[in-house]
């Protein structure tokens, strides 16, 4: 081999080494690129919004359901997010209407959502959520004959109420009402959580929770066998259970230490859960006695069991310190949490028709103090200390048919700190009177209307007062400023 040939071989070998080096570098770069791409895709996937409903990932739901900040990012404040009430209603196929309770209007700062037989009202800027619970079986809840139309609450036979105070006010942004996770849980009867790190919203409906409970316990009662109000126990990890003899109780399906035992033993023929107060009204199977079970929903324990010897017991306040009871003679009275009689058990009715008054939070005890009672067809007034203030003598309590404003029954903050109460004293002429709720004295009579108006965020009460009986001329007065 000549020197020239040897140089050619060395050159070719060097050329091959360079080519191999270039290929190796290209492969390394390609591997690094692929790894970076995988990391980027993983991070992007992790940061993208995800929503799971009843264990199924929903790709059709965007983060538009959540309130965003000015930069378009999901607004997270103190670990909380805010969900569009209207959009979530559409996703879950719940009935949604603008405006306040019982009114189908165009006011977007208020709304109501119907879940089963429960109507939940939300109001912008408010930390209150209230539920109107229509009497079940007043119509078939599974009847679709209304074609999805919203039933008028006032047409239903009976309505009860529950009230909740939430930590974060209802928000109104971009012509949408948004509720915190707490507000959504209460109103929509679901469990809902948000994982900030994984940007994931997780929702479970009561039907899904019931399915989970049945997988954990063999004694779970199907929800078709009891009131929907009891189904809401599922949100708190509990469920109605039944023993071999058909007695009802409450069991946990989320606490592994309690799966084989009971929160409330199976010894009841009736149970009804009040979510607003976290108590269960009960009737024992053995002696048919009514009682109240105070439930700690966090520890899933019965903290106190109160049994009272009456045919019927209803909570008089959300604090559960007073109860309206009915005896065998179908007479009503009020007892306290210790069972002591406060208002004699002798009346035909106690309280007002709460649904007639938009500003009333308790139909039995008005302003935490005054108790309207009906005896021999006439209405009077007691206070919660058990003192009779006004002898039963009036045709009705409250002006529930006001045309000029909201119906009114109790009027606080009158002159000299007085509280007024409205009675219909002449049914034939439809004359109302306002009386001092503390001593029964007349404040104003010969009234054709007593009504409430909110003007410039101020609550005012007015009366239409007849000043000329011959011509029926009416003069309107502000009860707080003109009397």
C-alpha positions as CSV (number, residue, x, y, z in Angstrom):
1,X,0.0,0.0,0.0
2,X,1.3,3.3,-1.0
3,X,1.4,6.4,1.3
4,X,-1.4,7.9,-0.7
5,X,-3.6,4.9,-0.3
6,X,-2.9,4.8,3.5
7,X,-3.9,8.5,3.8
8,X,-7.2,7.8,1.9
9,X,-8.0,5.0,4.4
10,X,-7.3,7.2,7.4
11,X,-9.4,10.0,5.9
12,X,-12.3,7.6,5.3
13,X,-12.1,6.3,8.9
14,X,-12.1,9.8,10.3
15,X,-15.1,10.7,8.1
16,X,-17.0,7.7,9.4
17,X,-16.2,8.6,13.0
18,X,-17.5,12.2,12.5
19,X,-20.7,10.8,10.9
20,X,-21.3,8.4,13.8
21,X,-20.7,11.3,16.2
22,X,-23.1,13.5,14.4
23,X,-25.7,10.7,14.4
24,X,-25.2,10.1,18.1
25,X,-25.6,13.8,18.8
26,X,-28.7,13.9,16.7
27,X,-30.1,10.9,18.5
28,X,-29.4,12.5,21.9
29,X,-31.0,15.8,20.8
30,X,-34.0,13.9,19.5
31,X,-34.3,12.0,22.8
32,X,-34.0,15.2,24.8
33,X,-36.7,16.8,22.5
34,X,-39.0,13.8,23.0
35,X,-38.6,13.9,26.8
36,X,-39.2,17.6,26.8
37,X,-42.3,17.1,24.7
38,X,-43.6,14.4,26.9
39,X,-43.0,16.6,30.0
40,X,-44.6,19.6,28.3
41,X,-47.6,17.5,27.3
42,X,-47.8,16.0,30.8
43,X,-47.7,19.5,32.4
44,X,-50.2,20.9,29.9
45,X,-52.5,18.0,30.5
46,X,-52.1,18.4,34.2
47,X,-52.8,22.1,34.1
48,X,-55.8,21.8,31.7
49,X,-59.2,21.9,33.3
50,X,-60.8,18.5,34.0
51,X,-64.3,17.7,35.4
52,X,-65.5,14.4,36.7
53,X,-69.2,13.7,37.4
54,X,-70.2,10.5,39.1
55,X,-66.8,8.9,38.3
56,X,-66.9,9.8,34.6
57,X,-64.5,12.3,33.1
58,X,-66.5,14.9,31.1
59,X,-64.5,16.3,28.2
60,X,-67.5,18.4,27.1
61,X,-67.3,20.7,30.2
62,X,-64.9,23.7,30.0
63,X,-63.6,25.9,32.8
64,X,-66.2,28.5,31.8
65,X,-68.3,27.0,34.5
66,X,-66.0,28.6,37.0
67,X,-65.5,32.3,37.9
68,X,-62.2,33.7,36.5
69,X,-60.0,36.7,37.4
70,X,-59.1,39.6,35.1
71,X,-56.4,37.6,33.4
72,X,-58.7,34.7,32.6
73,X,-57.4,32.4,35.2
74,X,-59.7,30.5,37.6
75,X,-60.3,32.7,40.6
76,X,-59.1,30.9,43.8
77,X,-59.6,32.8,47.0
78,X,-58.7,31.2,50.4
79,X,-58.8,27.9,48.7
80,X,-62.3,28.4,47.4
81,X,-63.6,28.7,43.9
82,X,-67.0,29.9,42.6
83,X,-69.3,27.9,40.3
84,X,-71.8,29.3,37.9
85,X,-75.2,28.3,39.3
86,X,-77.0,28.6,35.9
87,X,-74.3,26.6,34.0
88,X,-74.1,23.9,36.6
89,X,-77.9,23.6,36.5
90,X,-77.8,23.0,32.8
91,X,-75.1,20.4,33.1
92,X,-76.9,18.4,35.8
93,X,-80.3,19.0,34.1
94,X,-81.8,20.8,37.1
95,X,-84.5,23.4,36.7
96,X,-83.2,27.0,36.9
97,X,-85.0,30.3,37.0
98,X,-84.0,33.9,37.4
99,X,-85.6,36.1,40.1
100,X,-86.5,35.3,43.7
101,X,-88.5,32.6,45.2
102,X,-92.0,32.1,43.8
103,X,-91.4,34.7,41.0
104,X,-90.3,33.8,37.5
105,X,-88.9,37.1,36.3
106,X,-85.8,38.7,34.6
107,X,-83.8,39.7,37.7
108,X,-80.5,37.9,37.2
109,X,-79.2,38.9,40.6
110,X,-81.5,36.3,42.1
111,X,-82.3,32.8,41.1
112,X,-83.9,29.5,42.2
113,X,-82.9,25.9,41.5
114,X,-85.2,23.0,41.8
115,X,-83.8,19.6,42.8
116,X,-86.5,16.9,43.3
117,X,-89.1,18.6,45.6
118,X,-86.7,21.3,47.0
119,X,-86.4,24.8,45.7
120,X,-83.2,26.6,46.6
121,X,-82.9,30.4,46.4
122,X,-79.7,32.3,45.8
123,X,-79.4,36.1,46.0
124,X,-76.3,38.2,44.9
125,X,-74.3,39.6,47.8
126,X,-76.1,37.4,50.4
127,X,-74.6,34.9,52.8
128,X,-78.0,33.2,53.2
129,X,-79.3,30.3,51.3
130,X,-82.8,29.1,51.9
131,X,-84.7,26.0,50.7
132,X,-88.4,25.7,50.2
133,X,-89.4,22.0,50.6
134,X,-92.7,21.2,48.9
135,X,-94.7,18.5,50.5
136,X,-93.9,15.2,48.8
137,X,-96.7,13.2,47.3
138,X,-98.7,16.4,46.6
139,X,-97.8,15.5,43.1
140,X,-95.8,12.7,41.6
141,X,-92.1,13.9,41.7
142,X,-91.3,11.5,38.9
143,X,-94.2,12.8,36.7
144,X,-92.8,14.5,33.6
145,X,-96.2,15.7,32.4
146,X,-95.1,19.3,33.0
147,X,-92.6,19.0,30.2
148,X,-89.9,20.5,32.2
149,X,-91.8,23.6,33.2
150,X,-91.3,25.1,36.6
151,X,-94.1,24.3,39.1
152,X,-95.5,27.3,41.0
153,X,-94.7,26.7,44.7
154,X,-97.8,28.5,45.9
155,X,-99.9,25.9,44.1
156,X,-98.5,23.1,46.2
157,X,-100.3,22.0,49.3
158,X,-97.6,22.5,51.9
159,X,-94.1,24.1,52.0
160,X,-91.5,23.9,54.7
161,X,-88.3,25.9,54.9
162,X,-84.6,25.4,55.8
163,X,-82.1,28.2,56.2
164,X,-78.3,28.2,55.9
165,X,-75.6,30.8,56.5
166,X,-72.6,30.3,54.3
167,X,-69.1,31.7,54.7
168,X,-68.8,33.3,51.3
169,X,-71.5,35.5,49.8
170,X,-73.2,34.7,46.5
171,X,-71.3,36.6,43.8
172,X,-72.7,38.3,40.7
173,X,-70.2,38.7,37.9
174,X,-70.6,39.1,34.1
175,X,-74.4,38.8,34.6
176,X,-74.0,35.4,36.2
177,X,-74.6,34.3,39.8
178,X,-71.7,32.2,41.3
179,X,-71.7,30.2,44.5
180,X,-68.9,28.9,46.6
181,X,-68.4,25.1,46.9
182,X,-70.3,25.3,50.2
183,X,-73.3,27.1,48.6
184,X,-73.3,24.6,45.7
185,X,-73.2,21.6,48.0
186,X,-76.2,22.9,49.9
187,X,-78.3,24.0,47.0
188,X,-77.6,21.2,44.4
189,X,-77.5,18.3,46.9
190,X,-74.2,17.0,45.6
191,X,-70.7,16.6,46.8
192,X,-68.3,18.9,45.0
193,X,-64.5,19.5,45.4
194,X,-61.8,21.2,43.4
195,X,-58.1,20.1,43.2
196,X,-56.1,23.2,42.6
197,X,-52.9,21.3,41.8
198,X,-54.5,19.1,39.2
199,X,-57.1,21.7,38.1
200,X,-59.9,19.2,38.5
201,X,-63.5,19.6,39.6
202,X,-65.1,16.5,41.0
203,X,-68.9,16.1,41.5
204,X,-70.9,13.2,42.9
205,X,-74.7,13.2,42.8
206,X,-76.9,11.6,45.5
207,X,-77.7,8.7,43.2
208,X,-74.0,8.0,42.7
209,X,-73.3,8.2,46.5
210,X,-76.2,5.8,47.1
211,X,-74.7,3.3,44.7
212,X,-71.4,3.7,46.6
213,X,-73.1,3.2,50.0
214,X,-74.8,0.0,48.7
215,X,-71.4,-1.4,47.7
216,X,-70.2,-0.8,51.3
217,X,-73.2,-1.9,53.3
218,X,-75.8,-4.7,52.8
219,X,-78.4,-3.0,55.0
220,X,-78.8,0.2,53.0
221,X,-82.5,1.1,52.3
222,X,-83.2,2.1,48.8
223,X,-84.0,5.8,48.6
224,X,-87.3,5.1,46.8
225,X,-88.6,3.9,50.2
226,X,-88.1,7.1,52.2
227,X,-88.4,10.9,52.0
228,X,-86.0,12.7,49.7
229,X,-84.9,14.8,52.7
230,X,-83.3,11.7,54.2
231,X,-81.4,11.0,51.0
232,X,-79.3,14.1,51.7
233,X,-77.6,12.2,54.5
234,X,-75.5,10.7,51.8
235,X,-73.7,14.0,51.4
236,X,-72.4,13.5,54.9
237,X,-71.2,9.9,54.5
238,X,-74.4,8.5,56.1
239,X,-77.4,6.5,54.9
240,X,-80.7,5.1,56.1
241,X,-80.4,1.4,57.0
242,X,-82.8,-1.3,58.1
243,X,-82.6,-4.4,60.3
244,X,-84.2,-7.8,59.7
245,X,-87.3,-6.7,61.5
246,X,-87.8,-3.6,59.3
247,X,-86.7,-1.1,61.9
248,X,-84.9,2.0,60.5
249,X,-81.6,3.5,61.6
250,X,-78.6,5.5,60.3
251,X,-75.3,4.0,59.3
252,X,-72.0,5.3,57.9
253,X,-70.6,4.1,54.6
254,X,-67.5,6.3,54.6
255,X,-66.0,5.6,58.1
256,X,-64.4,2.1,58.0
257,X,-64.6,1.8,61.7
258,X,-68.4,2.2,61.6
259,X,-69.3,0.2,58.5
260,X,-70.4,-2.7,60.7
261,X,-72.2,-0.6,63.3
262,X,-74.7,2.3,63.5
263,X,-74.7,6.0,63.9
264,X,-78.3,5.6,65.1
265,X,-79.5,2.1,66.1
266,X,-82.3,0.4,64.1
267,X,-85.2,1.0,66.4
268,X,-87.3,3.6,64.5
269,X,-90.4,3.4,62.3
270,X,-89.9,6.9,60.9
271,X,-86.9,9.2,60.3
272,X,-86.7,12.6,58.7
273,X,-83.4,14.5,58.3
274,X,-83.3,18.3,58.6
275,X,-80.2,19.5,56.8
276,X,-80.5,23.0,58.1
277,X,-80.1,22.0,61.7
278,X,-78.4,18.6,61.3
279,X,-81.1,16.8,63.3
280,X,-83.3,13.9,62.6
281,X,-87.0,13.7,63.7
282,X,-87.8,10.2,64.8
283,X,-90.6,7.9,65.8
284,X,-89.7,4.7,67.8
285,X,-91.1,1.4,66.6
286,X,-91.8,0.0,70.0
287,X,-93.9,2.7,71.6
288,X,-94.6,5.2,68.7
289,X,-92.9,8.0,70.6
290,X,-91.6,11.0,68.7
291,X,-88.1,12.3,69.3
292,X,-85.2,14.3,68.0
293,X,-81.7,13.0,67.2
294,X,-79.0,15.6,67.3
295,X,-76.4,14.5,64.7
296,X,-72.8,15.6,64.5
297,X,-72.2,15.2,60.7
298,X,-68.5,15.6,61.0
299,X,-68.0,12.8,63.6
300,X,-71.1,10.9,62.4
301,X,-72.4,10.5,65.9
302,X,-75.7,11.1,67.7
303,X,-74.8,13.8,70.3
304,X,-78.2,13.9,72.0
305,X,-81.5,12.0,71.8
306,X,-84.6,13.8,73.0
307,X,-87.8,11.8,73.3
308,X,-91.1,13.6,73.9
309,X,-94.6,12.0,74.5
310,X,-96.5,13.7,71.7
311,X,-98.1,12.6,68.4
312,X,-96.1,15.1,66.3
313,X,-93.0,17.2,66.8
314,X,-91.8,20.0,64.5
315,X,-88.8,22.2,65.1
316,X,-89.9,25.8,65.9
317,X,-86.5,27.3,65.2
318,X,-83.4,26.4,63.3
319,X,-81.6,26.4,66.7
320,X,-83.8,23.5,67.8
321,X,-84.3,25.1,71.2
322,X,-88.2,25.1,70.8
323,X,-90.6,22.6,69.3
324,X,-94.2,22.8,68.1
325,X,-95.9,19.7,69.4
326,X,-99.4,18.1,68.8
327,X,-101.2,15.9,71.3
328,X,-103.8,13.2,70.8
329,X,-106.6,15.7,70.7
330,X,-104.8,17.4,67.8
331,X,-104.1,20.5,69.8
332,X,-100.8,22.4,69.4
333,X,-98.4,24.1,71.8
334,X,-94.7,24.8,72.2
335,X,-92.2,23.0,74.4
336,X,-88.5,23.7,74.9
337,X,-85.6,21.3,74.3
338,X,-86.0,19.9,77.8
339,X,-89.6,19.1,77.2
340,X,-91.1,21.9,79.4
341,X,-94.3,23.4,78.1
342,X,-93.9,27.0,77.1
343,X,-97.1,27.7,75.2
344,X,-100.1,25.7,76.4
345,X,-101.0,22.7,74.2
346,X,-104.5,23.9,73.5
347,X,-104.5,25.7,70.2
348,X,-105.9,24.8,66.7
349,X,-102.9,26.4,65.0
350,X,-99.6,28.0,65.8
351,X,-97.7,30.3,63.5
352,X,-98.3,31.8,60.1
353,X,-98.2,30.6,56.5
354,X,-94.5,31.3,56.0
355,X,-94.6,31.2,52.2
356,X,-96.9,34.3,52.2
357,X,-94.1,36.6,53.6
358,X,-90.8,37.1,51.9
359,X,-89.1,38.6,55.0
360,X,-90.1,35.8,57.5
361,X,-87.4,33.3,58.5
362,X,-89.5,31.3,61.1
363,X,-93.2,30.8,60.8
364,X,-93.8,29.7,64.4
365,X,-91.8,32.3,66.4
366,X,-91.7,35.8,64.7
367,X,-88.6,37.8,65.4
368,X,-87.4,35.1,67.8
369,X,-90.1,36.3,70.2
370,X,-93.7,36.4,69.2
371,X,-96.0,33.4,68.7
372,X,-99.4,33.8,66.9
373,X,-102.0,31.3,68.2
374,X,-105.4,30.3,67.0
375,X,-108.2,29.3,69.4
376,X,-111.9,28.8,68.6
377,X,-111.3,30.2,65.1
378,X,-109.7,33.4,66.4
379,X,-106.1,34.6,66.5
380,X,-104.1,36.1,69.3
381,X,-100.5,36.4,70.4
382,X,-98.1,34.9,73.0
383,X,-94.4,35.6,73.5
384,X,-91.8,32.9,73.8
385,X,-91.6,33.3,77.5
386,X,-95.1,31.9,77.7
387,X,-96.9,35.2,78.4
388,X,-100.3,35.9,76.7
389,X,-100.0,39.3,75.0
390,X,-103.3,39.4,73.0
391,X,-106.3,37.3,73.7
392,X,-107.4,35.3,70.6
393,X,-110.0,37.6,69.0
394,X,-109.0,38.4,65.4
395,X,-110.2,36.9,62.1
396,X,-106.6,36.4,60.8
397,X,-103.0,37.3,61.4
398,X,-101.0,39.3,58.9
399,X,-101.9,41.1,55.7
400,X,-101.1,38.4,53.2
401,X,-103.0,39.9,50.3
402,X,-101.2,43.3,50.0
403,X,-101.3,44.7,46.5
404,X,-99.1,47.7,46.9
405,X,-96.0,45.8,48.2
406,X,-94.9,42.7,50.0
407,X,-97.2,41.1,52.5
408,X,-96.6,42.1,56.1
409,X,-97.2,40.5,59.5
410,X,-94.5,41.6,61.9
411,X,-93.1,45.2,61.9
412,X,-89.9,45.8,63.9
413,X,-88.1,49.0,64.8
414,X,-91.1,51.3,65.1
415,X,-91.0,54.5,67.2
416,X,-89.6,54.1,70.7
417,X,-88.4,50.6,69.8
418,X,-91.9,49.1,69.4
419,X,-92.6,46.0,67.4
420,X,-95.9,45.9,65.6
421,X,-98.0,42.9,64.5
422,X,-100.8,42.9,62.0
423,X,-104.2,41.4,62.5
424,X,-107.4,41.3,60.4
425,X,-110.0,42.5,62.9
426,X,-113.0,43.1,60.5
427,X,-113.2,40.3,57.9
428,X,-116.4,41.7,56.2
429,X,-114.7,45.1,55.5
430,X,-111.2,43.7,55.2
431,X,-109.9,46.1,57.9
432,X,-106.5,45.5,59.4
433,X,-104.9,46.8,62.5
434,X,-101.4,47.1,63.8
435,X,-100.9,46.3,67.4
436,X,-98.0,46.6,69.9
437,X,-96.6,43.0,70.0
438,X,-95.3,43.5,73.5
439,X,-98.5,44.8,75.3
440,X,-101.3,44.5,72.8
441,X,-102.0,48.2,72.5
442,X,-103.4,49.6,69.2
443,X,-101.0,51.4,67.0
444,X,-103.2,52.0,63.9
445,X,-106.6,50.6,62.8
446,X,-109.0,51.0,59.8
447,X,-106.3,49.9,57.4
448,X,-107.0,48.5,54.0
449,X,-103.4,47.4,53.5
450,X,-100.2,46.9,55.5
451,X,-97.2,46.2,53.3
452,X,-93.4,46.2,53.0
453,X,-91.2,47.8,50.4
454,X,-87.4,47.8,50.0
455,X,-86.4,51.2,48.6
456,X,-82.8,52.2,48.1
457,X,-81.7,49.2,50.1
458,X,-83.9,50.4,53.0
459,X,-86.8,48.4,54.4
460,X,-90.0,50.5,54.8
461,X,-93.5,49.5,56.1
462,X,-96.5,51.4,54.9
463,X,-100.2,51.4,55.8
464,X,-103.1,52.6,53.6
465,X,-105.3,54.3,56.2
466,X,-109.0,55.2,55.6
467,X,-109.4,58.9,56.6
468,X,-112.9,59.4,55.3
469,X,-115.3,56.5,55.7
470,X,-118.0,58.2,53.6
471,X,-115.8,58.4,50.5
472,X,-113.4,55.6,51.5
473,X,-110.5,58.1,50.9
474,X,-107.2,56.4,51.7
475,X,-104.1,58.0,53.0
476,X,-100.7,56.2,52.8
477,X,-98.3,56.5,55.8
478,X,-94.9,55.2,56.6
479,X,-95.2,53.3,59.9
480,X,-91.7,54.2,61.0
481,X,-91.7,57.9,60.2
482,X,-95.3,59.1,60.1
483,X,-96.7,57.6,63.3
